[in-house]
């Protein structure tokens, strides 16, 4: 199956082909995981969200309309699942108590070089505080390095709207980091 297209894999998954799901997972799980990790800033939570994403793919493959790339669809599921998990995490503190003003986690990206850890910590802390739409535009554009049009497709927005979100996100990040 290594030469099979992503769309053919989705068609296989829609027909309950577990091997097609394994192949799609092997191709895209690291992207999904990295996206979730950037949002949640916790490796265990990111792994859980990654599994949830591919469970959703299994359940909804038959509904894939092929109007976009498979990767666009996967990112949309990953972003939405990550945002939902993040909101749950932020609403609940220890023992399920409500904790709306929760500080960002003390997060060090596992791939960050030792000498860059403090700078990365400040950046990820600032990203964590961005409003959801700005965070999504920023993460997909600058962390995942997706083309702006694909970011717009994932978010269901115009290219101009994404560029506006990115301008506001960069300004907010700059202000937060410079303090």
Backbone torsions as a table, in degrees:
resi	resn	phi	psi	omega
1	UNK	NA	-2.2	-177.4
2	UNK	-59.1	-27.2	-179.3
3	UNK	-93.7	1.9	-179.3
4	UNK	-74.0	138.9	178.6
5	UNK	-72.3	159.8	177.1
6	UNK	-60.9	-38.5	179.8
7	UNK	-65.0	-37.9	177.1
8	UNK	-66.8	-36.9	177.1
9	UNK	-63.7	-42.5	178.0
10	UNK	-61.4	-40.6	177.2
11	UNK	-62.4	-40.2	177.1
12	UNK	-64.6	-42.3	178.9
13	UNK	-63.2	-39.8	177.8
14	UNK	-60.4	-26.3	177.4
15	UNK	-97.8	21.8	175.5
16	UNK	64.8	34.1	177.1
17	UNK	-88.6	102.9	-177.7
18	UNK	-64.4	-32.1	178.3
19	UNK	-65.0	-36.9	177.1
20	UNK	-64.1	-39.9	176.9
21	UNK	-64.0	-42.3	178.0
22	UNK	-59.8	-43.0	-179.9
23	UNK	-65.8	-44.6	177.7
24	UNK	-62.0	-41.5	177.2
25	UNK	-60.6	-46.3	-179.9
26	UNK	-61.0	-35.8	-178.9
27	UNK	-74.7	-37.6	-166.2
28	UNK	-121.9	-2.8	-175.7
29	UNK	-63.1	-34.1	-179.3
30	UNK	-67.8	-36.7	176.4
31	UNK	-64.5	-46.1	-179.5
32	UNK	-62.6	-45.2	-179.9
33	UNK	-61.7	-46.7	-179.1
34	UNK	-63.0	-38.3	176.7
35	UNK	-63.2	-48.1	179.1
36	UNK	-62.5	-40.2	-179.3
37	UNK	-63.0	-39.9	179.2
38	UNK	-64.6	-38.7	178.3
39	UNK	-72.1	-50.4	-169.5
40	UNK	-88.5	-25.0	178.1
41	UNK	54.1	39.8	177.1
42	UNK	-153.4	122.5	-173.9
43	UNK	-63.5	-41.0	-179.7
44	UNK	-64.1	-45.1	178.5
45	UNK	-63.6	-38.9	179.5
46	UNK	-65.4	-38.9	176.8
47	UNK	-63.8	-41.2	179.7
48	UNK	-64.7	-43.6	178.2
49	UNK	-63.8	-40.4	178.4
50	UNK	-58.7	-44.6	178.0
51	UNK	-63.6	-41.0	178.4
52	UNK	-61.4	-39.8	-179.6
53	UNK	-60.6	-47.4	-177.4
54	UNK	-74.1	-24.0	171.2
55	UNK	-66.8	-41.9	177.9
56	UNK	-64.9	-38.0	177.1
57	UNK	-60.9	-45.4	179.5
58	UNK	-58.3	-43.4	-175.8
59	UNK	-76.2	-28.7	-171.7
60	UNK	-115.5	10.2	-178.5
61	UNK	-58.5	-35.6	-179.4
62	UNK	-64.2	-23.8	180.0
63	UNK	-89.2	-1.3	178.9
64	UNK	-67.6	122.2	-173.4
65	UNK	-91.4	-4.6	179.1
66	UNK	60.4	23.7	176.0
67	UNK	-83.2	-14.2	177.9
68	UNK	-133.2	175.6	175.6
69	UNK	-69.3	154.1	176.5
70	UNK	-61.3	-39.3	-179.7
71	UNK	-63.9	-35.9	176.8
72	UNK	-62.3	-45.0	178.8
73	UNK	-62.5	-45.2	179.2
74	UNK	-62.0	-44.6	178.3
75	UNK	-61.7	-40.7	179.5
76	UNK	-60.7	-45.0	177.9
77	UNK	-63.9	-43.2	-178.8
78	UNK	-63.8	-43.5	179.7
79	UNK	-64.5	-49.6	-178.5
80	UNK	-62.3	-41.6	179.4
81	UNK	-67.0	-39.4	178.1
82	UNK	-65.1	-44.3	179.3
83	UNK	-63.1	-40.9	177.9
84	UNK	-62.8	-45.4	178.9
85	UNK	-63.9	-39.1	179.3
86	UNK	-64.6	-42.9	178.9
87	UNK	-63.2	-42.3	177.0
88	UNK	-61.9	-43.2	-179.1
89	UNK	-63.5	-40.9	-178.7
90	UNK	-72.9	-31.0	179.8
91	UNK	-74.4	-30.8	-174.9
92	UNK	-108.4	126.2	173.9
93	UNK	-98.1	-157.9	179.1
94	UNK	-64.0	139.0	-178.8
95	UNK	59.8	26.5	174.8
96	UNK	76.6	10.6	178.9
97	UNK	-76.1	146.5	-179.8
98	UNK	-69.6	134.9	-175.6
99	UNK	-140.9	71.7	-172.9
100	UNK	-69.1	-27.3	-176.2
101	UNK	-98.9	31.7	-175.7
102	UNK	-59.8	134.6	176.8
103	UNK	-74.8	156.5	176.1
104	UNK	-62.4	150.1	179.6
105	UNK	-66.6	159.3	174.8
106	UNK	-80.3	89.1	-167.7
107	UNK	-111.4	132.5	171.6
108	UNK	-123.9	116.2	-180.0
109	UNK	-61.0	132.8	-176.1
110	UNK	-60.8	-22.4	-179.5
111	UNK	-94.7	-0.9	-178.7
112	UNK	-73.4	140.3	177.2
113	UNK	-71.1	148.5	-177.0
114	UNK	-53.6	-44.5	-176.8
115	UNK	-70.9	-14.0	-179.7
116	UNK	-103.0	2.4	-172.2
117	UNK	-60.8	-45.2	-178.1
118	UNK	-65.9	-41.2	178.2
119	UNK	-64.6	-44.5	178.3
120	UNK	-63.4	-37.7	179.2
121	UNK	-60.0	-44.5	179.3
122	UNK	-64.2	-40.8	-179.7
123	UNK	-66.4	-47.5	-179.0
124	UNK	-66.4	-33.5	176.2
125	UNK	-64.2	-42.1	178.5
126	UNK	-67.7	-40.4	177.5
127	UNK	-61.3	-41.6	-178.8
128	UNK	-57.6	-33.2	-175.9
129	UNK	-85.4	-10.4	-179.4
130	UNK	-64.6	149.4	170.9
131	UNK	-59.6	152.2	-172.1
132	UNK	-52.0	-48.2	-176.5
133	UNK	-67.3	-39.6	176.5
134	UNK	-65.5	-41.6	179.6
135	UNK	-60.5	-45.7	-179.2
136	UNK	-62.7	-47.6	179.3
137	UNK	-60.6	-43.0	-178.3
138	UNK	-67.5	-48.0	-178.1
139	UNK	-61.0	-47.9	-178.0
140	UNK	-67.7	-36.0	-177.8
141	UNK	-78.5	-46.7	-170.6
142	UNK	-104.2	-29.5	178.1
143	UNK	-87.8	-49.9	179.6
144	UNK	-84.0	-13.7	177.4
145	UNK	57.3	43.0	177.2
146	UNK	-84.8	150.7	174.5
147	UNK	-61.1	146.5	-176.2
148	UNK	-56.7	-38.8	-179.4
149	UNK	-64.3	-38.2	177.9
150	UNK	-66.9	-38.7	175.9
151	UNK	-59.6	-44.6	178.4
152	UNK	-60.9	-42.2	178.7
153	UNK	-64.0	-43.7	179.8
154	UNK	-61.4	-42.8	-176.4
155	UNK	-83.8	-9.9	-178.8
156	UNK	69.4	34.3	-178.1
157	UNK	-124.5	169.1	173.7
158	UNK	-77.7	161.3	177.5
159	UNK	-60.4	-40.9	179.6
160	UNK	-62.5	-40.0	179.1
161	UNK	-64.8	-40.1	178.3
162	UNK	-64.6	-43.0	179.6
163	UNK	-63.3	-35.8	175.1
164	UNK	-64.8	-43.4	177.4
165	UNK	-61.7	-40.4	179.7
166	UNK	-65.6	-40.3	177.7
167	UNK	-61.3	-45.7	179.7
168	UNK	-66.3	-39.2	179.4
169	UNK	-63.9	-45.6	-179.6
170	UNK	-63.5	-40.8	178.5
171	UNK	-63.2	-44.8	179.0
172	UNK	-63.7	-43.5	178.9
173	UNK	-63.3	-43.2	179.3
174	UNK	-60.5	-45.4	179.0
175	UNK	-63.5	-41.4	-179.3
176	UNK	-67.5	-43.3	-176.4
177	UNK	-73.1	-33.3	-178.2
178	UNK	-73.9	-15.7	-179.2
179	UNK	-68.3	NA	NA
